Amino acid sequence: MTTTVPIESPAPPDRPRSRWGLWAHGDFRRLWIGETTSNFGTAVGSVALSLVAVVTLGASPLAVGVINAAAWLPWLFLGLLAGAWVDRWPRLRVMLVCDLLLLLLFGSVPVASWLGVLSLAHLVVVALLTGAVKVFFSTAYGAVLPTLVGKADLLEANVKLRSGASAAEIAGPGAAGLLSQAFGAASGMFADSLTYLVSAVFLRRIRTEERPPPVSERRGIPREIGEGVRFLLRDPYLRTFACFAAVGNLGLNGIQAVQTVFLVRSVGLEPGAVGGVFALVSVGGLAGAMLAGRVARKLGSARGLLVCELVVAPFILLLPLAGDRLPLVVSALAWAVAVCGVVAGNVLAGSFSQGYCPPAMIGRIRASSATLNYSAIPVGALLGGYLGEAIGARSTIWLMAGVLLSAGAVLLASPLRGLRDFPTRPPAPTA
């Protein structure tokens, strides 16, 4: 049976509870399979793309930073528009179309490599175009979950989705390293493209049909964008998360811009070993996703977030000691612990915003927040690439790890500091 859910409705129809939880929910199960598969491809492709640039094309740290920045640059000029449009369209259909476009774009990299015409310019263009497609996909994906599951199930849904993504991130880098070593780095990009086809097939099988707001209720794109931006700026909690994520993304992507260069050229690893390190680090992400619900029950959702970001995440400071003052395995384990804290915090914060934002505006609000915090990603990537050439990869990781951890000051200066749990709805407006 097909369930029709208006986008503006507060929750999907109630479903019988099962001892299997959301695994008994057919549409959620299809979403989980599709997204876990595409996340595996993304994990393979992100490592393979860096290896194509560094090993196959001999890219410099700055060139790798440019490629990473290009993937996120579209958020600066498409993010707000995507939020308004996604609130008008069926979000599952948006995700389906995006999957098919990503299949073609990522598939062009191995084809160009096999034809002998692959260049750094091709990688930059692919990164830019796939980044534009992912603006729409990410906005729709962040908004679609409340239409599939009830508000009480959002934390469980996010834990399961993030756990699947983390498991894919564990297997993906290792697979990328093995594929790159056996068949060349471009083979990982081919595997990545195929996973988007699998995702599209499972999205197509989801039976819930969304009903977007009628044309008569539309108020013009600029006005609708303004509503989302004003809601974000006026709300103390959403504003805090947007600023926190912007600072964190600046530091995190500064690290990511040079991490492959650091492992290959400073630590001296082969491509297969690079994939193994990333797989080990991703175990921390899986642990963080699986522990997020337990942390929220034990400490409270708001207090648990503070612990994750202020106590666990600082283990990232042991990463630049790899191959110098600490064995690589010790630094990699510390890196995994830091990722555990970051992912658990992301699950808690994401579940909060999905249940907190008005359903009819969730696309615009989340896109407004993403435009702010994702705009820091290309800046961090370019800054990390520049610093990697100017002061070296190891020193760059030291500096950007400090920036990443300074994001905790944003949380300490916010109303979250005195809360045990996040609020469940926005505060009532004052006269």
C-alpha positions, 0 to 999 in steps of 0.5 A: 500500500502507498502512503501519501504524506504532505510535505507540510504535515507535522509527521507521517501516519502512525505505524505499529511499533515492532520489536525490530524498531525501524527495521520493520518499516519498509520505506525506511529500510529501502532508504537505509539500503540505498544510502548505505550503498551510496555512502560506501561508494562515496567512501571509496570515491573520496579516497580514490579521487585523492589517490588519482590526483596525488599518485596518478597525476602527481598533484601538489597539496594546493591542487588537492585543496582546489579539488576539495574546495570545488566540491563544496563551492556550489553551496555558496551560490546554490544553497539558499535556492536549493532550500526553497526549491526542495520545499516545493518539490517531492524530496524523494524524486529530487534525490532520485534524479541526483543519484542518476546525475552523480552516476554519470559524473563520477563515471566520467573519471574512469572513462577519461582515465582509460582513454588516456585523457584524464587531467587535473582540470577534469577532476576539478570540473567533476568536483564542481558539478557533483558538488552542485548536484549534492547541494540538492541531494543533501538538502532533500535528504536532510528534509525527507526523514521526518516525512518517513518516520515519526518525531519520536523515531528520528534519533533511532533513524539517524543512529541507524543511517549514520551507523550504516554510513560509518560501516560503509566508511570502514569498508570503503577506504580499504576497498579503494586502496586495494582497487587502486593498488590492483587496477589503478586509482580510477577503478575506485571511481568506477565503483563509486559511480555504480553505487549511485545506481543501486541507491536510485533503484531503492529510492524508486521503490519507496512507497511513500508519496509526498504531496508538495504545497499547492502552487497557490501557497507559494510566495515567491522564491526570494520571500521563501528564502528570507523566511528560512534565513530569518528563522535560523538567525532568530533561533538561538539553538539553530544559530549556534549549531550553524556557527559551530559547524562553520568553525568545525568545517574550516578546521576539519577540511583543512586537515582533509586537504592534506591528510592523503599527502601527509600519509603518502609523503610524510609518513611514507605509506603505500596506497593500500595502507592509506586506505587501511588507515582511513578504514581504521579511523572510520571505525570511530565513526561507527562507534560514535553513531552506535553510541549516540542514542546511549549518550543521549539517554545517559547524559541528555542530548545537549549535555552529551553533545558537549561531552562529545565535542569538548572531551572526546574530539580533542584526541585529534591532536595526536594525529600530527605526531604520526611517524614522528613522536608516536607510532602511526597506529597510536595516532590513527587510534586517537584519530578514530576516537576523535571521529567517534566524538564528532559523529556522535555529536553530529547524530545528536545535533541532526536529530534535534534539528529534524524534530525541532524545525517546522516541517514546511520550512525544514528544507529552507532552514537546513539549507540556510544553515548549510550555506553558512557552515558549508561555505567554510569547507572550500575555505578550509580546503584551500587554506589547508592546501596553501598551508600544506605547500607553505609550511608542510602537511604535518604543521598544517594538521597541527594548525587546523586541528587547533581551529577544529577544536576552537569550535567548542567555544561556540557551544560554551557561549550558547544557551546549550551550556546549561541544558541537559536535553535539547528543546523539542520546539522553538520558543514562542515569539514575544510581543 
